[in-house]
Amino acid sequence: MFKPSATLTTLLLALLAGTTQAAAPAPAAAMPEVGLSPWGPKDEIGRLNLMTPASRAAILARIDGGKSYDLAVDFYVGMPSWQAAGDPPYQMWMTHTPKGNVVADSMHVGEVMNRHVSYTGSAVSMYAHMGTHIDALNHFGLNGKIWNGFTEEQHLGDRGWTVTGAEKLPPIVARGVLIDVAVAKGLSQLPDNYRVTRQDLRDALAKQGVTLAPGDVVLIRTGRMQHYAQAQAYMANPPGLSLDAAAFLVEDGGAMVVGADNLSFEAFPSEVAGNYLPVHTYLLAQQGTPILELVDLEALSRDKVYQFAFIGASLKLRGGDAAPIRPVALPIR
């Protein structure tokens, strides 16, 4: 199995050096570097290369057809969103309304026609990392590079990245696995800032009677989605994965894509000195593993559906570092 360019041991040694975002950077020799793809110097999709015609056919052949689960959240004004760095909230406004068209006649068809033909139009504005979305491999990098050694100097223009953009992400058809950490611990949801460990994942998988396999889409339930209708409660001090747990999913479990029901995916404060988002940089920049965030896992948890066909395609935002996705889970035999 492919290993990152900097070993997990090096990262864990850095972890022991401090636990706050203000910690001093690690020595240059100990700082991890981006991963170079085993699929070649032109690879832009990382571990999504694990998906093959055979793997897609295999999981589709197991669908039982009885039920489907929509794993996406609603977009609405006032929804939870990351604004700590000044990114814009979700906005929607009407560009045309039936009554407004009678007055404005923007289509120049006259009052009689506007009263007969009702016309409604709207527009939206949003940060790319809102709602149920997938992080592309250019979202985070290390030392001036992103996955596979691509650099800003060569590959970032005024219209976004020319490599690894959201438009390069193929539709995902794969085995999905829910790891319900909250339920495994006998909780409705994990406590604030709880850092999910490797052992937490092992324990939950054992209780569910499920094992991971290479090429899986692995989704972690913390229970935070229960607060989605209350933006401040949803965003405040979320639980998330530890670096060691992320390494377990990818290096031991063979995960192709990882995701969770929260926005940050990882817990804060950072566990690694000199890196305020070590799980993101490990997954995206070192391992080439896309991340799904704000995945609604409540119905799967309620029905105890731990294995399913995961089907999802993101918007093809050219050069984008993320894109909304509408994933569906279909139970399998």
Contacts in CASP RR format, 6 or more apart in sequence:
PFRMAT RR
TARGET T0000
AUTHOR 0000-0000-0000
METHOD contacts of the structure
MODEL  1
MFKPSATLTTLLLALLAGTTQAAAPAPAAAMPEVGLSPWGPKDEIGRLNL
MTPASRAAILARIDGGKSYDLAVDFYVGMPSWQAAGDPPYQMWMTHTPKG
NVVADSMHVGEVMNRHVSYTGSAVSMYAHMGTHIDALNHFGLNGKIWNGF
TEEQHLGDRGWTVTGAEKLPPIVARGVLIDVAVAKGLSQLPDNYRVTRQD
LRDALAKQGVTLAPGDVVLIRTGRMQHYAQAQAYMANPPGLSLDAAAFLV
EDGGAMVVGADNLSFEAFPSEVAGNYLPVHTYLLAQQGTPILELVDLEAL
SRDKVYQFAFIGASLKLRGGDAAPIRPVALPIR
1 214 0 8 1.000
1 251 0 8 1.000
1 254 0 8 1.000
2 38 0 8 1.000
2 287 0 8 1.000
3 251 0 8 1.000
4 32 0 8 1.000
4 35 0 8 1.000
4 282 0 8 1.000
4 286 0 8 1.000
4 287 0 8 1.000
5 32 0 8 1.000
5 33 0 8 1.000
5 34 0 8 1.000
5 35 0 8 1.000
5 36 0 8 1.000
5 286 0 8 1.000
6 31 0 8 1.000
6 32 0 8 1.000
6 33 0 8 1.000
6 286 0 8 1.000
8 243 0 8 1.000
8 244 0 8 1.000
8 247 0 8 1.000
8 251 0 8 1.000
10 30 0 8 1.000
10 32 0 8 1.000
11 32 0 8 1.000
11 243 0 8 1.000
11 272 0 8 1.000
11 278 0 8 1.000
11 282 0 8 1.000
12 243 0 8 1.000
12 244 0 8 1.000
13 30 0 8 1.000
14 26 0 8 1.000
14 30 0 8 1.000
14 31 0 8 1.000
14 32 0 8 1.000
14 272 0 8 1.000
14 273 0 8 1.000
14 274 0 8 1.000
14 275 0 8 1.000
15 243 0 8 1.000
15 271 0 8 1.000
15 272 0 8 1.000
15 273 0 8 1.000
15 278 0 8 1.000
17 23 0 8 1.000
17 26 0 8 1.000
17 272 0 8 1.000
17 273 0 8 1.000
18 271 0 8 1.000
18 272 0 8 1.000
18 273 0 8 1.000
19 269 0 8 1.000
19 270 0 8 1.000
19 271 0 8 1.000
20 269 0 8 1.000
20 270 0 8 1.000
21 268 0 8 1.000
21 269 0 8 1.000
21 270 0 8 1.000
21 274 0 8 1.000
21 276 0 8 1.000
23 270 0 8 1.000
23 273 0 8 1.000
23 274 0 8 1.000
24 273 0 8 1.000
24 274 0 8 1.000
25 31 0 8 1.000
25 273 0 8 1.000
25 274 0 8 1.000
26 272 0 8 1.000
26 273 0 8 1.000
26 274 0 8 1.000
31 142 0 8 1.000
31 143 0 8 1.000
32 142 0 8 1.000
32 281 0 8 1.000
32 282 0 8 1.000
32 286 0 8 1.000
33 142 0 8 1.000
33 143 0 8 1.000
33 145 0 8 1.000
33 286 0 8 1.000
34 141 0 8 1.000
34 142 0 8 1.000
34 143 0 8 1.000
34 145 0 8 1.000
34 146 0 8 1.000
34 147 0 8 1.000
34 148 0 8 1.000
34 149 0 8 1.000
34 285 0 8 1.000
34 286 0 8 1.000
35 147 0 8 1.000
35 148 0 8 1.000
35 149 0 8 1.000
35 285 0 8 1.000
35 286 0 8 1.000
35 287 0 8 1.000
35 288 0 8 1.000
36 148 0 8 1.000
36 149 0 8 1.000
37 43 0 8 1.000
37 46 0 8 1.000
37 147 0 8 1.000
37 148 0 8 1.000
37 288 0 8 1.000
39 46 0 8 1.000
39 49 0 8 1.000
40 148 0 8 1.000
41 148 0 8 1.000
43 49 0 8 1.000
43 148 0 8 1.000
44 137 0 8 1.000
44 147 0 8 1.000
44 148 0 8 1.000
44 163 0 8 1.000
44 164 0 8 1.000
44 165 0 8 1.000
44 168 0 8 1.000
45 137 0 8 1.000
45 164 0 8 1.000
45 168 0 8 1.000
45 169 0 8 1.000
45 170 0 8 1.000
46 137 0 8 1.000
46 147 0 8 1.000
46 148 0 8 1.000
46 288 0 8 1.000
46 289 0 8 1.000
46 290 0 8 1.000
47 215 0 8 1.000
47 250 0 8 1.000
47 255 0 8 1.000
47 256 0 8 1.000
47 257 0 8 1.000
47 287 0 8 1.000
47 288 0 8 1.000
47 289 0 8 1.000
47 290 0 8 1.000
48 169 0 8 1.000
48 170 0 8 1.000
48 172 0 8 1.000
48 256 0 8 1.000
48 257 0 8 1.000
48 290 0 8 1.000
50 214 0 8 1.000
50 215 0 8 1.000
50 254 0 8 1.000
50 256 0 8 1.000
51 170 0 8 1.000
51 172 0 8 1.000
51 173 0 8 1.000
51 174 0 8 1.000
51 215 0 8 1.000
51 256 0 8 1.000
55 174 0 8 1.000
55 175 0 8 1.000
55 215 0 8 1.000
56 173 0 8 1.000
56 174 0 8 1.000
59 173 0 8 1.000
59 174 0 8 1.000
59 175 0 8 1.000
59 309 0 8 1.000
59 332 0 8 1.000
60 173 0 8 1.000
60 309 0 8 1.000
62 309 0 8 1.000
62 332 0 8 1.000
62 333 0 8 1.000
63 309 0 8 1.000
63 330 0 8 1.000
63 331 0 8 1.000
63 332 0 8 1.000
63 333 0 8 1.000
64 330 0 8 1.000
64 331 0 8 1.000
64 332 0 8 1.000
64 333 0 8 1.000
65 330 0 8 1.000
65 331 0 8 1.000
66 331 0 8 1.000
67 303 0 8 1.000
67 330 0 8 1.000
67 331 0 8 1.000
68 328 0 8 1.000
68 329 0 8 1.000
68 330 0 8 1.000
69 299 0 8 1.000
69 300 0 8 1.000
69 305 0 8 1.000
69 308 0 8 1.000
69 328 0 8 1.000
69 329 0 8 1.000
69 330 0 8 1.000
69 331 0 8 1.000
70 296 0 8 1.000
70 326 0 8 1.000
70 328 0 8 1.000
71 132 0 8 1.000
71 219 0 8 1.000
71 295 0 8 1.000
71 296 0 8 1.000
71 297 0 8 1.000
71 300 0 8 1.000
71 327 0 8 1.000
71 328 0 8 1.000
71 329 0 8 1.000
72 131 0 8 1.000
72 132 0 8 1.000
72 295 0 8 1.000
72 296 0 8 1.000
72 324 0 8 1.000
72 325 0 8 1.000
72 326 0 8 1.000
72 327 0 8 1.000
73 79 0 8 1.000
73 131 0 8 1.000
73 132 0 8 1.000
73 225 0 8 1.000
73 228 0 8 1.000
73 294 0 8 1.000
73 296 0 8 1.000
75 90 0 8 1.000
75 92 0 8 1.000
75 124 0 8 1.000
75 126 0 8 1.000
75 130 0 8 1.000
75 131 0 8 1.000
75 324 0 8 1.000
76 90 0 8 1.000
76 92 0 8 1.000
77 89 0 8 1.000
77 90 0 8 1.000
77 91 0 8 1.000
77 92 0 8 1.000
78 89 0 8 1.000
78 90 0 8 1.000
78 231 0 8 1.000
79 89 0 8 1.000
79 90 0 8 1.000
79 130 0 8 1.000
79 131 0 8 1.000
79 228 0 8 1.000
79 231 0 8 1.000
80 131 0 8 1.000
80 228 0 8 1.000
80 231 0 8 1.000
80 234 0 8 1.000
80 235 0 8 1.000
80 263 0 8 1.000
80 294 0 8 1.000
81 87 0 8 1.000
81 89 0 8 1.000
81 90 0 8 1.000
81 126 0 8 1.000
81 127 0 8 1.000
81 130 0 8 1.000
81 131 0 8 1.000
81 231 0 8 1.000
81 235 0 8 1.000
81 263 0 8 1.000
82 127 0 8 1.000
82 129 0 8 1.000
82 130 0 8 1.000
82 235 0 8 1.000
82 263 0 8 1.000
83 89 0 8 1.000
87 127 0 8 1.000
87 129 0 8 1.000
88 125 0 8 1.000
88 126 0 8 1.000
88 127 0 8 1.000
89 126 0 8 1.000
89 127 0 8 1.000
90 124 0 8 1.000
90 125 0 8 1.000
90 126 0 8 1.000
90 127 0 8 1.000
90 130 0 8 1.000
91 124 0 8 1.000
91 125 0 8 1.000
91 126 0 8 1.000
92 122 0 8 1.000
92 123 0 8 1.000
92 124 0 8 1.000
93 122 0 8 1.000
93 123 0 8 1.000
94 120 0 8 1.000
94 121 0 8 1.000
94 122 0 8 1.000
95 121 0 8 1.000
95 122 0 8 1.000
95 123 0 8 1.000
96 106 0 8 1.000
96 119 0 8 1.000
96 120 0 8 1.000
96 121 0 8 1.000
96 122 0 8 1.000
97 120 0 8 1.000
97 121 0 8 1.000
98 114 0 8 1.000
98 118 0 8 1.000
98 119 0 8 1.000
98 120 0 8 1.000
101 107 0 8 1.000
101 114 0 8 1.000
101 118 0 8 1.000
101 119 0 8 1.000
102 111 0 8 1.000
102 114 0 8 1.000
102 115 0 8 1.000
105 111 0 8 1.000
105 114 0 8 1.000
107 114 0 8 1.000
107 119 0 8 1.000
109 117 0 8 1.000
128 166 0 8 1.000
128 317 0 8 1.000
128 320 0 8 1.000
128 321 0 8 1.000
128 322 0 8 1.000
128 323 0 8 1.000
129 135 0 8 1.000
129 139 0 8 1.000
129 263 0 8 1.000
129 293 0 8 1.000
129 321 0 8 1.000
129 322 0 8 1.000
130 294 0 8 1.000
130 324 0 8 1.000
131 293 0 8 1.000
131 294 0 8 1.000
131 324 0 8 1.000
132 292 0 8 1.000
132 293 0 8 1.000
132 294 0 8 1.000
132 295 0 8 1.000
132 296 0 8 1.000
132 324 0 8 1.000
132 325 0 8 1.000
132 326 0 8 1.000
132 327 0 8 1.000
133 292 0 8 1.000
133 293 0 8 1.000
133 294 0 8 1.000
133 314 0 8 1.000
133 322 0 8 1.000
133 323 0 8 1.000
133 324 0 8 1.000
133 325 0 8 1.000
134 166 0 8 1.000
134 169 0 8 1.000
134 257 0 8 1.000
134 290 0 8 1.000
134 291 0 8 1.000
134 292 0 8 1.000
134 314 0 8 1.000
134 322 0 8 1.000
134 323 0 8 1.000
134 325 0 8 1.000
135 280 0 8 1.000
135 284 0 8 1.000
135 290 0 8 1.000
135 291 0 8 1.000
135 292 0 8 1.000
135 293 0 8 1.000
135 321 0 8 1.000
135 322 0 8 1.000
136 164 0 8 1.000
136 165 0 8 1.000
136 166 0 8 1.000
136 168 0 8 1.000
136 169 0 8 1.000
136 290 0 8 1.000
136 319 0 8 1.000
136 320 0 8 1.000
136 321 0 8 1.000
136 322 0 8 1.000
136 323 0 8 1.000
137 146 0 8 1.000
137 147 0 8 1.000
137 148 0 8 1.000
137 164 0 8 1.000
137 165 0 8 1.000
137 284 0 8 1.000
137 285 0 8 1.000
137 288 0 8 1.000
137 290 0 8 1.000
138 146 0 8 1.000
138 147 0 8 1.000
138 150 0 8 1.000
138 161 0 8 1.000
138 163 0 8 1.000
138 164 0 8 1.000
138 165 0 8 1.000
138 319 0 8 1.000
138 320 0 8 1.000
138 321 0 8 1.000
139 280 0 8 1.000
139 284 0 8 1.000
139 291 0 8 1.000
139 321 0 8 1.000
139 322 0 8 1.000
140 146 0 8 1.000
140 277 0 8 1.000
140 280 0 8 1.000
140 281 0 8 1.000
140 284 0 8 1.000
140 285 0 8 1.000
141 147 0 8 1.000
141 281 0 8 1.000
141 284 0 8 1.000
141 285 0 8 1.000
142 281 0 8 1.000
142 285 0 8 1.000
142 286 0 8 1.000
144 151 0 8 1.000
144 152 0 8 1.000
145 151 0 8 1.000
145 285 0 8 1.000
146 161 0 8 1.000
146 163 0 8 1.000
146 164 0 8 1.000
146 284 0 8 1.000
146 285 0 8 1.000
147 164 0 8 1.000
147 284 0 8 1.000
147 285 0 8 1.000
147 286 0 8 1.000
147 288 0 8 1.000
148 164 0 8 1.000
150 161 0 8 1.000
150 163 0 8 1.000
150 164 0 8 1.000
155 161 0 8 1.000
155 162 0 8 1.000
155 163 0 8 1.000
156 162 0 8 1.000
159 318 0 8 1.000
159 319 0 8 1.000
160 318 0 8 1.000
160 319 0 8 1.000
160 320 0 8 1.000
161 319 0 8 1.000
161 320 0 8 1.000
161 321 0 8 1.000
162 319 0 8 1.000
165 317 0 8 1.000
165 318 0 8 1.000
165 319 0 8 1.000
165 320 0 8 1.000
165 321 0 8 1.000
166 314 0 8 1.000
166 315 0 8 1.000
166 316 0 8 1.000
166 317 0 8 1.000
166 318 0 8 1.000
166 319 0 8 1.000
166 320 0 8 1.000
166 321 0 8 1.000
166 322 0 8 1.000
166 323 0 8 1.000
167 316 0 8 1.000
167 317 0 8 1.000
167 318 0 8 1.000
167 319 0 8 1.000
167 320 0 8 1.000
169 290 0 8 1.000
169 314 0 8 1.000
169 323 0 8 1.000
171 311 0 8 1.000
171 312 0 8 1.000
171 313 0 8 1.000
172 217 0 8 1.000
172 257 0 8 1.000
172 310 0 8 1.000
172 311 0 8 1.000
172 312 0 8 1.000
172 313 0 8 1.000
172 327 0 8 1.000
173 309 0 8 1.000
173 310 0 8 1.000
173 311 0 8 1.000
173 312 0 8 1.000
174 215 0 8 1.000
174 216 0 8 1.000
174 217 0 8 1.000
174 256 0 8 1.000
174 257 0 8 1.000
174 309 0 8 1.000
174 310 0 8 1.000
175 213 0 8 1.000
175 215 0 8 1.000
175 216 0 8 1.000
175 217 0 8 1.000
175 307 0 8 1.000
175 308 0 8 1.000
175 309 0 8 1.000
175 310 0 8 1.000
175 332 0 8 1.000
176 216 0 8 1.000
176 217 0 8 1.000
176 218 0 8 1.000
176 219 0 8 1.000
176 307 0 8 1.000
176 308 0 8 1.000
176 309 0 8 1.000
176 310 0 8 1.000
176 329 0 8 1.000
177 210 0 8 1.000
177 212 0 8 1.000
177 216 0 8 1.000
177 217 0 8 1.000
177 218 0 8 1.000
177 219 0 8 1.000
177 306 0 8 1.000
177 307 0 8 1.000
178 208 0 8 1.000
178 219 0 8 1.000
178 221 0 8 1.000
178 297 0 8 1.000
178 300 0 8 1.000
178 301 0 8 1.000
178 305 0 8 1.000
178 306 0 8 1.000
178 307 0 8 1.000
178 308 0 8 1.000
179 201 0 8 1.000
179 204 0 8 1.000
179 205 0 8 1.000
179 208 0 8 1.000
179 210 0 8 1.000
179 218 0 8 1.000
179 219 0 8 1.000
179 220 0 8 1.000
179 221 0 8 1.000
179 306 0 8 1.000
180 204 0 8 1.000
180 208 0 8 1.000
180 221 0 8 1.000
180 297 0 8 1.000
180 301 0 8 1.000
180 306 0 8 1.000
181 190 0 8 1.000
181 196 0 8 1.000
181 200 0 8 1.000
181 201 0 8 1.000
181 204 0 8 1.000
181 220 0 8 1.000
181 221 0 8 1.000
181 222 0 8 1.000
182 188 0 8 1.000
182 189 0 8 1.000
182 190 0 8 1.000
182 221 0 8 1.000
182 222 0 8 1.000
182 223 0 8 1.000
182 301 0 8 1.000
183 204 0 8 1.000
183 221 0 8 1.000
183 301 0 8 1.000
184 200 0 8 1.000
184 203 0 8 1.000
184 204 0 8 1.000
184 207 0 8 1.000
184 208 0 8 1.000
185 200 0 8 1.000
188 223 0 8 1.000
188 226 0 8 1.000
189 222 0 8 1.000
189 223 0 8 1.000
189 224 0 8 1.000
189 226 0 8 1.000
189 239 0 8 1.000
190 196 0 8 1.000
190 222 0 8 1.000
190 223 0 8 1.000
190 224 0 8 1.000
190 239 0 8 1.000
190 240 0 8 1.000
191 239 0 8 1.000
192 236 0 8 1.000
192 237 0 8 1.000
192 238 0 8 1.000
192 239 0 8 1.000
193 237 0 8 1.000
193 238 0 8 1.000
193 239 0 8 1.000
193 267 0 8 1.000
193 268 0 8 1.000
194 222 0 8 1.000
194 239 0 8 1.000
194 240 0 8 1.000
194 267 0 8 1.000
195 239 0 8 1.000
195 240 0 8 1.000
195 241 0 8 1.000
195 242 0 8 1.000
195 267 0 8 1.000
195 271 0 8 1.000
196 220 0 8 1.000
196 222 0 8 1.000
196 239 0 8 1.000
196 240 0 8 1.000
196 241 0 8 1.000
196 242 0 8 1.000
196 245 0 8 1.000
196 267 0 8 1.000
197 242 0 8 1.000
197 244 0 8 1.000
197 245 0 8 1.000
198 242 0 8 1.000
198 244 0 8 1.000
198 245 0 8 1.000
198 247 0 8 1.000
198 248 0 8 1.000
200 245 0 8 1.000
201 220 0 8 1.000
201 245 0 8 1.000
201 248 0 8 1.000
201 249 0 8 1.000
202 248 0 8 1.000
205 211 0 8 1.000
205 212 0 8 1.000
208 306 0 8 1.000
209 306 0 8 1.000
210 306 0 8 1.000
210 307 0 8 1.000
212 218 0 8 1.000
212 249 0 8 1.000
212 252 0 8 1.000
212 253 0 8 1.000
212 254 0 8 1.000
212 255 0 8 1.000
213 253 0 8 1.000
213 254 0 8 1.000
214 253 0 8 1.000
214 254 0 8 1.000
214 256 0 8 1.000
215 254 0 8 1.000
215 255 0 8 1.000
215 256 0 8 1.000
216 253 0 8 1.000
216 254 0 8 1.000
216 255 0 8 1.000
216 256 0 8 1.000
217 255 0 8 1.000
217 256 0 8 1.000
217 257 0 8 1.000
217 258 0 8 1.000
217 259 0 8 1.000
217 292 0 8 1.000
217 310 0 8 1.000
218 249 0 8 1.000
218 253 0 8 1.000
218 255 0 8 1.000
218 257 0 8 1.000
218 258 0 8 1.000
218 259 0 8 1.000
219 258 0 8 1.000
219 259 0 8 1.000
219 260 0 8 1.000
219 261 0 8 1.000
219 292 0 8 1.000
219 295 0 8 1.000
219 297 0 8 1.000
220 240 0 8 1.000
220 241 0 8 1.000
220 258 0 8 1.000
220 259 0 8 1.000
220 260 0 8 1.000
220 261 0 8 1.000
221 260 0 8 1.000
221 261 0 8 1.000
221 297 0 8 1.000
221 300 0 8 1.000
221 301 0 8 1.000
222 238 0 8 1.000
222 239 0 8 1.000
222 240 0 8 1.000
222 260 0 8 1.000
222 261 0 8 1.000
222 262 0 8 1.000
223 261 0 8 1.000
223 297 0 8 1.000
223 298 0 8 1.000
223 301 0 8 1.000
224 234 0 8 1.000
224 238 0 8 1.000
224 239 0 8 1.000
224 261 0 8 1.000
224 262 0 8 1.000
225 234 0 8 1.000
225 261 0 8 1.000
225 262 0 8 1.000
225 294 0 8 1.000
225 295 0 8 1.000
225 296 0 8 1.000
225 297 0 8 1.000
225 298 0 8 1.000
226 298 0 8 1.000
227 233 0 8 1.000
227 234 0 8 1.000
228 234 0 8 1.000
228 294 0 8 1.000
228 296 0 8 1.000
234 262 0 8 1.000
234 263 0 8 1.000
235 263 0 8 1.000
237 268 0 8 1.000
238 262 0 8 1.000
238 263 0 8 1.000
238 264 0 8 1.000
238 267 0 8 1.000
238 268 0 8 1.000
239 262 0 8 1.000
239 267 0 8 1.000
240 260 0 8 1.000
240 262 0 8 1.000
240 264 0 8 1.000
240 265 0 8 1.000
240 266 0 8 1.000
240 267 0 8 1.000
241 258 0 8 1.000
241 260 0 8 1.000
241 265 0 8 1.000
241 266 0 8 1.000
241 267 0 8 1.000
241 279 0 8 1.000
242 266 0 8 1.000
242 267 0 8 1.000
242 271 0 8 1.000
242 279 0 8 1.000
243 266 0 8 1.000
243 271 0 8 1.000
243 272 0 8 1.000
243 278 0 8 1.000
243 279 0 8 1.000
243 282 0 8 1.000
246 258 0 8 1.000
246 266 0 8 1.000
246 279 0 8 1.000
246 282 0 8 1.000
246 283 0 8 1.000
247 282 0 8 1.000
249 255 0 8 1.000
249 258 0 8 1.000
250 258 0 8 1.000
250 283 0 8 1.000
250 287 0 8 1.000
250 289 0 8 1.000
251 287 0 8 1.000
255 289 0 8 1.000
256 289 0 8 1.000
257 289 0 8 1.000
257 290 0 8 1.000
257 291 0 8 1.000
257 292 0 8 1.000
258 265 0 8 1.000
258 283 0 8 1.000
258 289 0 8 1.000
258 290 0 8 1.000
258 291 0 8 1.000
258 292 0 8 1.000
259 265 0 8 1.000
259 291 0 8 1.000
259 292 0 8 1.000
259 293 0 8 1.000
259 295 0 8 1.000
260 292 0 8 1.000
260 293 0 8 1.000
260 295 0 8 1.000
261 294 0 8 1.000
261 295 0 8 1.000
261 296 0 8 1.000
261 297 0 8 1.000
261 298 0 8 1.000
262 293 0 8 1.000
262 294 0 8 1.000
263 293 0 8 1.000
263 294 0 8 1.000
264 293 0 8 1.000
265 279 0 8 1.000
265 280 0 8 1.000
265 291 0 8 1.000
265 293 0 8 1.000
266 277 0 8 1.000
266 278 0 8 1.000
266 279 0 8 1.000
266 280 0 8 1.000
270 276 0 8 1.000
270 277 0 8 1.000
270 278 0 8 1.000
271 278 0 8 1.000
272 278 0 8 1.000
275 281 0 8 1.000
280 291 0 8 1.000
283 289 0 8 1.000
283 291 0 8 1.000
284 290 0 8 1.000
284 291 0 8 1.000
292 325 0 8 1.000
292 327 0 8 1.000
295 327 0 8 1.000
300 306 0 8 1.000
300 308 0 8 1.000
300 329 0 8 1.000
305 329 0 8 1.000
305 331 0 8 1.000
307 331 0 8 1.000
307 332 0 8 1.000
308 329 0 8 1.000
308 330 0 8 1.000
308 331 0 8 1.000
308 332 0 8 1.000
309 329 0 8 1.000
309 330 0 8 1.000
309 331 0 8 1.000
309 332 0 8 1.000
310 327 0 8 1.000
310 328 0 8 1.000
310 329 0 8 1.000
311 327 0 8 1.000
311 328 0 8 1.000
311 330 0 8 1.000
312 325 0 8 1.000
312 326 0 8 1.000
312 327 0 8 1.000
312 328 0 8 1.000
313 325 0 8 1.000
313 326 0 8 1.000
314 323 0 8 1.000
314 324 0 8 1.000
314 325 0 8 1.000
315 323 0 8 1.000
315 324 0 8 1.000
315 325 0 8 1.000
316 323 0 8 1.000
317 323 0 8 1.000
END
